[in-house]
Amino acid sequence: MTPAASPAAANPYAPPASAPARGHKQCDSCGADILSKAEICPKCGVRQHSHVSKAVLLLVTFFFGGLGVHKFYLGKWWQGALYLVFFWTAIPALVALVEFIVYCFTSEERLNEKYSAHGVAALVVVIVAVFFGVAMIGILAAVAIPAYQDYTLRARSAGAIISVQPWRTAVAEYYAEHRKLPNGVADLPRDLVPQDPADKYGTPSLGANGVITLTFQPGAGRMAGKTIVFRPQAAEGERLLWDCAGGTLEPKYRPASCRAPR
């Protein structure tokens, strides 16, 4: 009679009878004795579970949860990417706060049952990449936002300057008829006075010698209270030439034709 096979012989992947030696551990799948640093069991080929540190998880969730770093730590790459894409909405930060509270009241054993860590080195790379990306966004914003604000103010300045054109036309017609410049609105015939003289960003006013002063209103932002002065100069025939380099408005907000030559 053939002797019955022992349990160990019948199942070559049975867990060892004694505890693993120092520097070794049991395979999560077959129970074989393998090196503690082994990521894949050499006998059954199953990838091993990586221990989740509750302390590390709480730290990255609290400080970097809004950027999804804790999801990268747990190997939830797509979730981490979504956190990173929408971090500017602050919604990921609120979700991460809730997750932080849940992690606080979950034991480390339970966390290791549900999740597997994906290496501190990968975590460091993700954090560095996130900070680099945020820094680049900050640099671009520091350059782009002031440039956009200046562009907006120049557009408002150009719109306000357009409102001066009817006054320039009225002064030119008065000069062509009387061969002199008006000293105010009272000198102009009623039909020459512009009916809608103001713009929401600037208000023109007619002064002595046909000088038109455009004063910017509070709606013009940082240009409010600043002025552009339009001075008429007689040219050949009945034409007038206009010099708009005067006033208190900074050159960068003026059109090129209204900047003083350097």
C-alpha positions in Angstrom: 0.0 0.0 0.0 1.3 3.4 -0.9 1.6 5.7 2.1 -0.6 8.8 2.2 1.1 12.0 1.1 1.7 14.5 3.7 -0.2 17.9 3.6 3.1 19.7 2.8 3.8 17.4 -0.1 0.2 17.6 -1.4 0.3 21.4 -1.3 3.7 22.8 -2.1 2.5 26.4 -1.5 1.2 25.6 2.0 2.4 28.1 4.6 5.4 27.1 6.6 4.8 25.6 10.0 7.0 28.1 11.8 7.1 31.9 11.7 9.1 33.5 8.9 12.8 34.1 9.6 14.1 37.6 10.1 13.9 39.6 6.8 11.3 37.3 5.4 7.5 37.3 5.3 4.7 35.1 4.1 3.3 35.5 0.6 -0.2 37.1 0.7 -1.5 34.5 -1.7 0.2 31.1 -1.2 1.8 31.7 2.2 5.3 30.8 1.0 8.4 32.2 2.8 9.7 35.1 0.8 12.0 38.1 1.3 10.3 41.1 3.1 11.3 43.4 0.2 10.0 41.1 -2.5 7.2 42.8 -4.6 6.3 39.6 -6.4 6.2 36.1 -5.0 8.8 33.9 -6.9 6.6 30.8 -6.4 3.1 31.9 -7.3 3.9 35.2 -9.1 1.4 37.2 -7.2 2.2 40.9 -6.4 2.5 41.5 -2.7 0.5 43.9 -0.7 2.5 47.0 0.3 1.9 48.2 3.9 0.0 51.4 4.3 1.3 53.7 7.0 -1.6 55.4 8.7 0.6 58.3 9.8 1.9 59.0 6.3 -1.7 58.7 4.9 -3.0 61.2 7.4 -0.2 63.6 6.8 -0.5 63.6 3.0 -4.3 63.8 3.2 -4.3 66.8 5.6 -1.6 68.8 3.8 -1.9 67.7 0.2 -5.4 66.2 0.0 -6.7 69.0 -2.1 -4.1 68.1 -4.8 -4.9 64.3 -4.6 -1.5 63.2 -3.3 -3.1 60.8 -0.9 -4.8 59.1 -3.8 -1.5 58.6 -5.6 -0.1 57.2 -2.4 -2.9 54.6 -2.3 -2.4 53.8 -6.0 -5.7 55.5 -7.1 -4.1 57.2 -10.0 -7.2 58.3 -11.9 -8.8 59.7 -8.8 -5.6 61.5 -8.0 -5.5 63.0 -11.5 -9.1 64.2 -11.1 -8.2 65.9 -7.7 -5.3 67.5 -9.4 -7.3 68.8 -12.4 -10.1 70.3 -10.3 -8.0 71.4 -7.2 -8.7 75.1 -8.1 -12.5 74.6 -7.4 -11.7 73.7 -3.7 -14.1 70.8 -4.0 -11.2 68.2 -3.8 -10.0 69.9 -0.6 -13.4 69.5 1.0 -13.6 65.8 0.0 -10.1 65.3 1.3 -11.1 66.8 4.6 -13.9 64.3 4.9 -11.5 61.5 3.9 -9.0 62.7 6.5 -11.7 62.4 9.3 -12.6 58.9 8.0 -8.9 57.8 8.0 -8.5 59.1 11.6 -11.2 56.8 12.9 -10.1 53.8 10.8 -7.5 51.4 12.3 -4.3 50.7 10.4 -5.3 47.1 10.1 -8.5 48.0 8.4 -6.7 50.5 6.1 -4.3 47.7 5.0 -7.2 45.4 4.3 -8.7 48.0 1.9 -5.7 49.7 0.4 -2.1 49.1 -0.7 0.7 51.7 -0.5 2.6 52.4 -3.7 6.0 53.5 -2.3 7.4 56.5 -0.6 9.6 57.2 -3.6 6.6 57.5 -5.9 4.9 59.7 -3.3 7.9 62.1 -3.2 7.9 62.3 -7.0 4.2 63.1 -7.1 4.6 65.8 -4.4 7.6 67.4 -6.2 5.7 67.3 -9.5 2.6 68.9 -7.9 4.7 71.7 -6.3 6.5 72.3 -9.6 3.2 72.5 -11.5 1.7 74.8 -8.9 4.8 77.0 -9.0 4.6 77.2 -12.8 1.0 78.1 -12.7 1.8 80.8 -10.1 4.6 82.2 -12.3 2.4 82.3 -15.4 -0.4 83.9 -13.4 1.9 86.5 -12.0 2.9 87.4 -15.6 -0.4 87.0 -17.3 -2.8 88.7 -14.9 -1.1 92.1 -14.8 -0.7 92.0 -18.6 -4.4 91.3 -19.0 -5.3 94.0 -16.5 -3.2 96.5 -18.5 -4.8 95.3 -21.7 -8.2 95.9 -20.2 -7.3 99.4 -19.1 -5.9 100.3 -22.5 -9.2 99.1 -24.1 -11.2 101.3 -21.7 -8.9 104.3 -22.5 -9.4 103.8 -26.2 -13.2 103.7 -25.7 -13.1 106.9 -23.7 -10.9 108.6 -26.3 -13.6 107.8 -29.0 -16.0 109.9 -27.0 -13.7 112.9 -27.6 -14.2 112.7 -31.4 -17.5 114.6 -31.5 -15.9 117.5 -29.5 -12.9 117.6 -31.8 -15.3 117.8 -34.8 -17.3 120.6 -33.2 -14.1 122.6 -32.5 -12.8 122.0 -36.0 -16.1 123.2 -37.5 -16.2 126.3 -35.3 -12.6 127.1 -36.3 -13.3 126.7 -40.0 -16.2 129.2 -39.7 -14.8 131.8 -37.3 -11.0 131.4 -37.8 -10.6 131.2 -34.0 -10.8 128.6 -31.3 -13.8 128.4 -28.9 -13.2 129.2 -25.2 -15.9 126.8 -23.9 -19.2 125.2 -24.6 -20.9 128.6 -24.5 -19.1 129.7 -27.7 -20.4 126.7 -29.7 -23.7 126.9 -31.6 -26.3 124.6 -30.1 -26.2 122.3 -33.1 -22.4 121.7 -32.7 -22.6 120.7 -29.1 -22.4 116.8 -28.8 -25.7 115.4 -27.6 -24.1 112.5 -25.7 -20.7 113.8 -24.6 -19.8 111.3 -22.0 -18.5 107.7 -22.0 -18.9 105.4 -19.0 -15.2 105.4 -18.5 -14.4 109.1 -19.3 -16.0 112.5 -19.6 -14.7 115.1 -22.0 -14.9 118.9 -21.3 -14.2 121.9 -23.5 -12.0 124.7 -22.1 -10.2 127.8 -23.3 -8.5 127.9 -26.7 -10.4 124.7 -27.8 -8.6 122.5 -25.3 -10.5 119.3 -24.5 -9.8 117.5 -21.3 -10.8 113.9 -21.0 -11.2 112.9 -17.3 -11.5 109.2 -16.5 -14.4 108.1 -14.2 -14.4 105.6 -11.3 -15.5 102.8 -13.6 -12.1 103.1 -15.4 -10.4 101.5 -12.4 -6.9 102.7 -11.6 -7.2 105.3 -14.3 -9.9 107.1 -12.4 -9.2 110.8 -12.0 -6.4 110.8 -14.6 -6.7 113.0 -17.6 -5.7 113.2 -21.3 -5.5 116.8 -22.7 -6.2 117.4 -26.4 -4.7 120.7 -27.6 -5.7 122.0 -31.1 -3.0 123.7 -33.2 -3.8 125.6 -36.4 -2.3 124.2 -39.6 -2.4 125.3 -43.2 -5.8 126.2 -44.5 -8.7 125.4 -42.2 -7.2 122.2 -40.7 -6.4 121.6 -37.0 -3.7 119.3 -35.7 -4.3 117.8 -32.3 -1.7 117.1 -29.6 -2.9 114.6 -27.0 0.3 114.0 -25.1 -0.7 116.1 -22.2 -2.5 115.1 -19.1 -1.8 112.9 -16.1 -2.6 109.4 -17.6 0.4 107.1 -17.7 1.8 106.5 -21.2 1.3 102.7 -21.0 -2.5 103.2 -21.0 -2.5 105.7 -23.9 -2.6 104.9 -27.6 0.7 105.5 -29.4 -0.5 108.7 -31.0 -1.0 110.2 -27.5 2.4 109.4 -26.0 5.0 112.0 -25.6 8.1 111.4 -27.7 11.1 110.1 -25.7 
